């Protein structure tokens, strides 16, 4: 008796999850709604152990960002100190600087990036 009740509850949960997924997939999400534009001069660029570069970008639209190998990068390559940047960023990411002692930096993932040619 208890086993059949448990099976019934699992089936109900499965159907609820399935309906949620179907409804969630039915409504497309605007890509611009989940990206943030940024632009400014690179103030700091730190290479990380997980093959990304942690950057702090100054005004006019600055913040902490993380460049990775999957960032669509135009013409002059990844960010470096003194260059001007313009691009879009997405979800948060992590930069592992050191494992022992643990040093981590957090920032938004760069989705697209264009940098200036010189300092």
Chimera marker file (.cmm) of the C-alpha trace (Angstrom):
<marker_set name="trace">
<marker id="1" x="0.000" y="0.000" z="0.000" r="1" g="1" b="0" radius="0.5"/>
<marker id="2" x="2.741" y="2.476" z="0.962" r="1" g="1" b="0" radius="0.5"/>
<marker id="3" x="4.739" y="1.561" z="-2.144" r="1" g="1" b="0" radius="0.5"/>
<marker id="4" x="1.849" y="2.347" z="-4.478" r="1" g="1" b="0" radius="0.5"/>
<marker id="5" x="1.272" y="5.706" z="-2.746" r="1" g="1" b="0" radius="0.5"/>
<marker id="6" x="4.963" y="6.542" z="-3.169" r="1" g="1" b="0" radius="0.5"/>
<marker id="7" x="4.841" y="5.578" z="-6.844" r="1" g="1" b="0" radius="0.5"/>
<marker id="8" x="1.751" y="7.737" z="-7.307" r="1" g="1" b="0" radius="0.5"/>
<marker id="9" x="3.487" y="10.727" z="-5.684" r="1" g="1" b="0" radius="0.5"/>
<marker id="10" x="6.567" y="10.257" z="-7.861" r="1" g="1" b="0" radius="0.5"/>
<marker id="11" x="4.376" y="10.157" z="-10.970" r="1" g="1" b="0" radius="0.5"/>
<marker id="12" x="2.623" y="13.372" z="-9.919" r="1" g="1" b="0" radius="0.5"/>
<marker id="13" x="5.985" y="15.058" z="-9.329" r="1" g="1" b="0" radius="0.5"/>
<marker id="14" x="7.248" y="13.884" z="-12.721" r="1" g="1" b="0" radius="0.5"/>
<marker id="15" x="4.144" y="15.238" z="-14.491" r="1" g="1" b="0" radius="0.5"/>
<marker id="16" x="4.462" y="18.577" z="-12.636" r="1" g="1" b="0" radius="0.5"/>
<marker id="17" x="8.131" y="18.934" z="-13.635" r="1" g="1" b="0" radius="0.5"/>
<marker id="18" x="7.334" y="17.955" z="-17.213" r="1" g="1" b="0" radius="0.5"/>
<marker id="19" x="4.552" y="20.566" z="-17.437" r="1" g="1" b="0" radius="0.5"/>
<marker id="20" x="6.859" y="23.219" z="-15.965" r="1" g="1" b="0" radius="0.5"/>
<marker id="21" x="9.554" y="22.452" z="-18.532" r="1" g="1" b="0" radius="0.5"/>
<marker id="22" x="7.065" y="22.529" z="-21.418" r="1" g="1" b="0" radius="0.5"/>
<marker id="23" x="5.669" y="25.891" z="-20.292" r="1" g="1" b="0" radius="0.5"/>
<marker id="24" x="9.176" y="27.304" z="-19.673" r="1" g="1" b="0" radius="0.5"/>
<marker id="25" x="10.403" y="26.283" z="-23.131" r="1" g="1" b="0" radius="0.5"/>
<marker id="26" x="7.240" y="27.633" z="-24.800" r="1" g="1" b="0" radius="0.5"/>
<marker id="27" x="8.102" y="31.253" z="-23.983" r="1" g="1" b="0" radius="0.5"/>
<marker id="28" x="11.292" y="32.460" z="-25.699" r="1" g="1" b="0" radius="0.5"/>
<marker id="29" x="13.617" y="34.692" z="-23.707" r="1" g="1" b="0" radius="0.5"/>
<marker id="30" x="14.954" y="37.882" z="-25.259" r="1" g="1" b="0" radius="0.5"/>
<marker id="31" x="18.758" y="37.635" z="-25.329" r="1" g="1" b="0" radius="0.5"/>
<marker id="32" x="19.134" y="41.356" z="-24.690" r="1" g="1" b="0" radius="0.5"/>
<marker id="33" x="17.244" y="40.949" z="-21.428" r="1" g="1" b="0" radius="0.5"/>
<marker id="34" x="20.013" y="38.791" z="-19.966" r="1" g="1" b="0" radius="0.5"/>
<marker id="35" x="23.025" y="40.755" z="-21.201" r="1" g="1" b="0" radius="0.5"/>
<marker id="36" x="24.568" y="43.941" z="-19.833" r="1" g="1" b="0" radius="0.5"/>
<marker id="37" x="26.491" y="46.393" z="-22.010" r="1" g="1" b="0" radius="0.5"/>
<marker id="38" x="29.786" y="47.733" z="-20.668" r="1" g="1" b="0" radius="0.5"/>
<marker id="39" x="32.545" y="50.032" z="-21.809" r="1" g="1" b="0" radius="0.5"/>
<marker id="40" x="35.576" y="51.798" z="-20.391" r="1" g="1" b="0" radius="0.5"/>
<marker id="41" x="39.304" y="51.573" z="-19.872" r="1" g="1" b="0" radius="0.5"/>
<marker id="42" x="40.874" y="48.437" z="-18.348" r="1" g="1" b="0" radius="0.5"/>
<marker id="43" x="42.231" y="49.316" z="-14.914" r="1" g="1" b="0" radius="0.5"/>
<marker id="44" x="43.282" y="45.794" z="-13.857" r="1" g="1" b="0" radius="0.5"/>
<marker id="45" x="43.859" y="42.540" z="-15.752" r="1" g="1" b="0" radius="0.5"/>
<marker id="46" x="44.754" y="39.392" z="-13.796" r="1" g="1" b="0" radius="0.5"/>
<marker id="47" x="45.430" y="35.994" z="-15.411" r="1" g="1" b="0" radius="0.5"/>
<marker id="48" x="43.675" y="33.166" z="-13.609" r="1" g="1" b="0" radius="0.5"/>
<marker id="49" x="44.443" y="29.483" z="-13.190" r="1" g="1" b="0" radius="0.5"/>
<marker id="50" x="41.200" y="28.457" z="-14.904" r="1" g="1" b="0" radius="0.5"/>
<marker id="51" x="42.269" y="30.022" z="-18.254" r="1" g="1" b="0" radius="0.5"/>
<marker id="52" x="40.336" y="33.276" z="-17.880" r="1" g="1" b="0" radius="0.5"/>
<marker id="53" x="41.311" y="36.919" z="-17.334" r="1" g="1" b="0" radius="0.5"/>
<marker id="54" x="39.748" y="38.902" z="-14.503" r="1" g="1" b="0" radius="0.5"/>
<marker id="55" x="39.379" y="42.557" z="-15.465" r="1" g="1" b="0" radius="0.5"/>
<marker id="56" x="38.235" y="45.677" z="-13.693" r="1" g="1" b="0" radius="0.5"/>
<marker id="57" x="36.912" y="48.199" z="-16.187" r="1" g="1" b="0" radius="0.5"/>
<marker id="58" x="36.623" y="51.885" z="-15.317" r="1" g="1" b="0" radius="0.5"/>
<marker id="59" x="34.052" y="54.477" z="-16.334" r="1" g="1" b="0" radius="0.5"/>
<marker id="60" x="31.807" y="55.239" z="-18.129" r="1" g="1" b="0" radius="0.5"/>
<marker id="61" x="30.188" y="51.774" z="-17.642" r="1" g="1" b="0" radius="0.5"/>
<marker id="62" x="32.669" y="49.814" z="-15.576" r="1" g="1" b="0" radius="0.5"/>
<marker id="63" x="32.721" y="46.916" z="-13.171" r="1" g="1" b="0" radius="0.5"/>
<marker id="64" x="34.294" y="43.485" z="-12.679" r="1" g="1" b="0" radius="0.5"/>
<marker id="65" x="34.272" y="41.239" z="-15.725" r="1" g="1" b="0" radius="0.5"/>
<marker id="66" x="35.808" y="37.918" z="-16.724" r="1" g="1" b="0" radius="0.5"/>
<marker id="67" x="37.152" y="37.254" z="-20.209" r="1" g="1" b="0" radius="0.5"/>
<marker id="68" x="37.282" y="33.591" z="-21.213" r="1" g="1" b="0" radius="0.5"/>
<marker id="69" x="38.304" y="31.502" z="-24.201" r="1" g="1" b="0" radius="0.5"/>
<marker id="70" x="34.678" y="31.418" z="-25.405" r="1" g="1" b="0" radius="0.5"/>
<marker id="71" x="34.291" y="35.214" z="-25.374" r="1" g="1" b="0" radius="0.5"/>
<marker id="72" x="33.729" y="36.475" z="-28.900" r="1" g="1" b="0" radius="0.5"/>
<marker id="73" x="36.724" y="38.788" z="-29.162" r="1" g="1" b="0" radius="0.5"/>
<marker id="74" x="37.231" y="41.256" z="-32.008" r="1" g="1" b="0" radius="0.5"/>
<marker id="75" x="40.398" y="42.513" z="-33.742" r="1" g="1" b="0" radius="0.5"/>
<marker id="76" x="42.822" y="43.494" z="-30.934" r="1" g="1" b="0" radius="0.5"/>
<marker id="77" x="42.427" y="40.509" z="-28.627" r="1" g="1" b="0" radius="0.5"/>
<marker id="78" x="41.714" y="40.058" z="-24.916" r="1" g="1" b="0" radius="0.5"/>
<marker id="79" x="41.704" y="42.941" z="-22.436" r="1" g="1" b="0" radius="0.5"/>
<marker id="80" x="44.950" y="44.323" z="-21.067" r="1" g="1" b="0" radius="0.5"/>
<marker id="81" x="45.700" y="47.293" z="-18.810" r="1" g="1" b="0" radius="0.5"/>
<marker id="82" x="45.182" y="50.667" z="-20.480" r="1" g="1" b="0" radius="0.5"/>
<marker id="83" x="43.080" y="49.497" z="-23.424" r="1" g="1" b="0" radius="0.5"/>
<marker id="84" x="39.545" y="50.687" z="-24.017" r="1" g="1" b="0" radius="0.5"/>
<marker id="85" x="36.824" y="48.024" z="-24.052" r="1" g="1" b="0" radius="0.5"/>
<marker id="86" x="33.311" y="47.825" z="-25.393" r="1" g="1" b="0" radius="0.5"/>
<marker id="87" x="31.069" y="44.774" z="-25.197" r="1" g="1" b="0" radius="0.5"/>
<marker id="88" x="28.297" y="42.816" z="-23.529" r="1" g="1" b="0" radius="0.5"/>
<marker id="89" x="28.391" y="40.650" z="-20.428" r="1" g="1" b="0" radius="0.5"/>
<marker id="90" x="26.189" y="37.865" z="-19.150" r="1" g="1" b="0" radius="0.5"/>
<marker id="91" x="25.929" y="35.616" z="-16.111" r="1" g="1" b="0" radius="0.5"/>
<marker id="92" x="28.398" y="35.693" z="-13.197" r="1" g="1" b="0" radius="0.5"/>
<marker id="93" x="31.623" y="33.727" z="-13.406" r="1" g="1" b="0" radius="0.5"/>
<marker id="94" x="34.642" y="32.945" z="-11.230" r="1" g="1" b="0" radius="0.5"/>
<marker id="95" x="38.385" y="33.483" z="-11.506" r="1" g="1" b="0" radius="0.5"/>
<marker id="96" x="40.649" y="31.121" z="-9.552" r="1" g="1" b="0" radius="0.5"/>
<marker id="97" x="43.861" y="33.007" z="-8.760" r="1" g="1" b="0" radius="0.5"/>
<marker id="98" x="45.222" y="30.615" z="-6.155" r="1" g="1" b="0" radius="0.5"/>
<marker id="99" x="44.098" y="27.332" z="-4.624" r="1" g="1" b="0" radius="0.5"/>
<marker id="100" x="46.237" y="27.420" z="-1.473" r="1" g="1" b="0" radius="0.5"/>
<marker id="101" x="45.486" y="29.934" z="0.012" r="1" g="1" b="0" radius="0.5"/>
<marker id="102" x="42.130" y="30.127" z="-1.786" r="1" g="1" b="0" radius="0.5"/>
<marker id="103" x="41.854" y="33.378" z="-3.747" r="1" g="1" b="0" radius="0.5"/>
<marker id="104" x="38.809" y="33.801" z="-5.978" r="1" g="1" b="0" radius="0.5"/>
<marker id="105" x="37.441" y="36.806" z="-7.864" r="1" g="1" b="0" radius="0.5"/>
<marker id="106" x="33.913" y="37.079" z="-9.193" r="1" g="1" b="0" radius="0.5"/>
<marker id="107" x="32.601" y="39.052" z="-12.155" r="1" g="1" b="0" radius="0.5"/>
<marker id="108" x="30.233" y="38.979" z="-15.088" r="1" g="1" b="0" radius="0.5"/>
<marker id="109" x="31.206" y="36.802" z="-18.042" r="1" g="1" b="0" radius="0.5"/>
<marker id="110" x="32.138" y="38.748" z="-21.161" r="1" g="1" b="0" radius="0.5"/>
<marker id="111" x="30.050" y="37.524" z="-24.074" r="1" g="1" b="0" radius="0.5"/>
<marker id="112" x="31.427" y="39.884" z="-26.748" r="1" g="1" b="0" radius="0.5"/>
<marker id="113" x="34.408" y="42.203" z="-26.493" r="1" g="1" b="0" radius="0.5"/>
<marker id="114" x="36.126" y="44.736" z="-28.690" r="1" g="1" b="0" radius="0.5"/>
<marker id="115" x="39.328" y="46.408" z="-27.468" r="1" g="1" b="0" radius="0.5"/>
<marker id="116" x="41.330" y="49.397" z="-28.674" r="1" g="1" b="0" radius="0.5"/>
<marker id="117" x="44.554" y="48.909" z="-30.560" r="1" g="1" b="0" radius="0.5"/>
<marker id="118" x="46.906" y="50.821" z="-28.319" r="1" g="1" b="0" radius="0.5"/>
<marker id="119" x="47.382" y="52.325" z="-24.931" r="1" g="1" b="0" radius="0.5"/>
<link id1="1" id2="2" r="1" g="1" b="0" radius="0.2"/>
<link id1="2" id2="3" r="1" g="1" b="0" radius="0.2"/>
<link id1="3" id2="4" r="1" g="1" b="0" radius="0.2"/>
<link id1="4" id2="5" r="1" g="1" b="0" radius="0.2"/>
<link id1="5" id2="6" r="1" g="1" b="0" radius="0.2"/>
<link id1="6" id2="7" r="1" g="1" b="0" radius="0.2"/>
<link id1="7" id2="8" r="1" g="1" b="0" radius="0.2"/>
<link id1="8" id2="9" r="1" g="1" b="0" radius="0.2"/>
<link id1="9" id2="10" r="1" g="1" b="0" radius="0.2"/>
<link id1="10" id2="11" r="1" g="1" b="0" radius="0.2"/>
<link id1="11" id2="12" r="1" g="1" b="0" radius="0.2"/>
<link id1="12" id2="13" r="1" g="1" b="0" radius="0.2"/>
<link id1="13" id2="14" r="1" g="1" b="0" radius="0.2"/>
<link id1="14" id2="15" r="1" g="1" b="0" radius="0.2"/>
<link id1="15" id2="16" r="1" g="1" b="0" radius="0.2"/>
<link id1="16" id2="17" r="1" g="1" b="0" radius="0.2"/>
<link id1="17" id2="18" r="1" g="1" b="0" radius="0.2"/>
<link id1="18" id2="19" r="1" g="1" b="0" radius="0.2"/>
<link id1="19" id2="20" r="1" g="1" b="0" radius="0.2"/>
<link id1="20" id2="21" r="1" g="1" b="0" radius="0.2"/>
<link id1="21" id2="22" r="1" g="1" b="0" radius="0.2"/>
<link id1="22" id2="23" r="1" g="1" b="0" radius="0.2"/>
<link id1="23" id2="24" r="1" g="1" b="0" radius="0.2"/>
<link id1="24" id2="25" r="1" g="1" b="0" radius="0.2"/>
<link id1="25" id2="26" r="1" g="1" b="0" radius="0.2"/>
<link id1="26" id2="27" r="1" g="1" b="0" radius="0.2"/>
<link id1="27" id2="28" r="1" g="1" b="0" radius="0.2"/>
<link id1="28" id2="29" r="1" g="1" b="0" radius="0.2"/>
<link id1="29" id2="30" r="1" g="1" b="0" radius="0.2"/>
<link id1="30" id2="31" r="1" g="1" b="0" radius="0.2"/>
<link id1="31" id2="32" r="1" g="1" b="0" radius="0.2"/>
<link id1="32" id2="33" r="1" g="1" b="0" radius="0.2"/>
<link id1="33" id2="34" r="1" g="1" b="0" radius="0.2"/>
<link id1="34" id2="35" r="1" g="1" b="0" radius="0.2"/>
<link id1="35" id2="36" r="1" g="1" b="0" radius="0.2"/>
<link id1="36" id2="37" r="1" g="1" b="0" radius="0.2"/>
<link id1="37" id2="38" r="1" g="1" b="0" radius="0.2"/>
<link id1="38" id2="39" r="1" g="1" b="0" radius="0.2"/>
<link id1="39" id2="40" r="1" g="1" b="0" radius="0.2"/>
<link id1="40" id2="41" r="1" g="1" b="0" radius="0.2"/>
<link id1="41" id2="42" r="1" g="1" b="0" radius="0.2"/>
<link id1="42" id2="43" r="1" g="1" b="0" radius="0.2"/>
<link id1="43" id2="44" r="1" g="1" b="0" radius="0.2"/>
<link id1="44" id2="45" r="1" g="1" b="0" radius="0.2"/>
<link id1="45" id2="46" r="1" g="1" b="0" radius="0.2"/>
<link id1="46" id2="47" r="1" g="1" b="0" radius="0.2"/>
<link id1="47" id2="48" r="1" g="1" b="0" radius="0.2"/>
<link id1="48" id2="49" r="1" g="1" b="0" radius="0.2"/>
<link id1="49" id2="50" r="1" g="1" b="0" radius="0.2"/>
<link id1="50" id2="51" r="1" g="1" b="0" radius="0.2"/>
<link id1="51" id2="52" r="1" g="1" b="0" radius="0.2"/>
<link id1="52" id2="53" r="1" g="1" b="0" radius="0.2"/>
<link id1="53" id2="54" r="1" g="1" b="0" radius="0.2"/>
<link id1="54" id2="55" r="1" g="1" b="0" radius="0.2"/>
<link id1="55" id2="56" r="1" g="1" b="0" radius="0.2"/>
<link id1="56" id2="57" r="1" g="1" b="0" radius="0.2"/>
<link id1="57" id2="58" r="1" g="1" b="0" radius="0.2"/>
<link id1="58" id2="59" r="1" g="1" b="0" radius="0.2"/>
<link id1="59" id2="60" r="1" g="1" b="0" radius="0.2"/>
<link id1="60" id2="61" r="1" g="1" b="0" radius="0.2"/>
<link id1="61" id2="62" r="1" g="1" b="0" radius="0.2"/>
<link id1="62" id2="63" r="1" g="1" b="0" radius="0.2"/>
<link id1="63" id2="64" r="1" g="1" b="0" radius="0.2"/>
<link id1="64" id2="65" r="1" g="1" b="0" radius="0.2"/>
<link id1="65" id2="66" r="1" g="1" b="0" radius="0.2"/>
<link id1="66" id2="67" r="1" g="1" b="0" radius="0.2"/>
<link id1="67" id2="68" r="1" g="1" b="0" radius="0.2"/>
<link id1="68" id2="69" r="1" g="1" b="0" radius="0.2"/>
<link id1="69" id2="70" r="1" g="1" b="0" radius="0.2"/>
<link id1="70" id2="71" r="1" g="1" b="0" radius="0.2"/>
<link id1="71" id2="72" r="1" g="1" b="0" radius="0.2"/>
<link id1="72" id2="73" r="1" g="1" b="0" radius="0.2"/>
<link id1="73" id2="74" r="1" g="1" b="0" radius="0.2"/>
<link id1="74" id2="75" r="1" g="1" b="0" radius="0.2"/>
<link id1="75" id2="76" r="1" g="1" b="0" radius="0.2"/>
<link id1="76" id2="77" r="1" g="1" b="0" radius="0.2"/>
<link id1="77" id2="78" r="1" g="1" b="0" radius="0.2"/>
<link id1="78" id2="79" r="1" g="1" b="0" radius="0.2"/>
<link id1="79" id2="80" r="1" g="1" b="0" radius="0.2"/>
<link id1="80" id2="81" r="1" g="1" b="0" radius="0.2"/>
<link id1="81" id2="82" r="1" g="1" b="0" radius="0.2"/>
<link id1="82" id2="83" r="1" g="1" b="0" radius="0.2"/>
<link id1="83" id2="84" r="1" g="1" b="0" radius="0.2"/>
<link id1="84" id2="85" r="1" g="1" b="0" radius="0.2"/>
<link id1="85" id2="86" r="1" g="1" b="0" radius="0.2"/>
<link id1="86" id2="87" r="1" g="1" b="0" radius="0.2"/>
<link id1="87" id2="88" r="1" g="1" b="0" radius="0.2"/>
<link id1="88" id2="89" r="1" g="1" b="0" radius="0.2"/>
<link id1="89" id2="90" r="1" g="1" b="0" radius="0.2"/>
<link id1="90" id2="91" r="1" g="1" b="0" radius="0.2"/>
<link id1="91" id2="92" r="1" g="1" b="0" radius="0.2"/>
<link id1="92" id2="93" r="1" g="1" b="0" radius="0.2"/>
<link id1="93" id2="94" r="1" g="1" b="0" radius="0.2"/>
<link id1="94" id2="95" r="1" g="1" b="0" radius="0.2"/>
<link id1="95" id2="96" r="1" g="1" b="0" radius="0.2"/>
<link id1="96" id2="97" r="1" g="1" b="0" radius="0.2"/>
<link id1="97" id2="98" r="1" g="1" b="0" radius="0.2"/>
<link id1="98" id2="99" r="1" g="1" b="0" radius="0.2"/>
<link id1="99" id2="100" r="1" g="1" b="0" radius="0.2"/>
<link id1="100" id2="101" r="1" g="1" b="0" radius="0.2"/>
<link id1="101" id2="102" r="1" g="1" b="0" radius="0.2"/>
<link id1="102" id2="103" r="1" g="1" b="0" radius="0.2"/>
<link id1="103" id2="104" r="1" g="1" b="0" radius="0.2"/>
<link id1="104" id2="105" r="1" g="1" b="0" radius="0.2"/>
<link id1="105" id2="106" r="1" g="1" b="0" radius="0.2"/>
<link id1="106" id2="107" r="1" g="1" b="0" radius="0.2"/>
<link id1="107" id2="108" r="1" g="1" b="0" radius="0.2"/>
<link id1="108" id2="109" r="1" g="1" b="0" radius="0.2"/>
<link id1="109" id2="110" r="1" g="1" b="0" radius="0.2"/>
<link id1="110" id2="111" r="1" g="1" b="0" radius="0.2"/>
<link id1="111" id2="112" r="1" g="1" b="0" radius="0.2"/>
<link id1="112" id2="113" r="1" g="1" b="0" radius="0.2"/>
<link id1="113" id2="114" r="1" g="1" b="0" radius="0.2"/>
<link id1="114" id2="115" r="1" g="1" b="0" radius="0.2"/>
<link id1="115" id2="116" r="1" g="1" b="0" radius="0.2"/>
<link id1="116" id2="117" r="1" g="1" b="0" radius="0.2"/>
<link id1="117" id2="118" r="1" g="1" b="0" radius="0.2"/>
<link id1="118" id2="119" r="1" g="1" b="0" radius="0.2"/>
</marker_set>
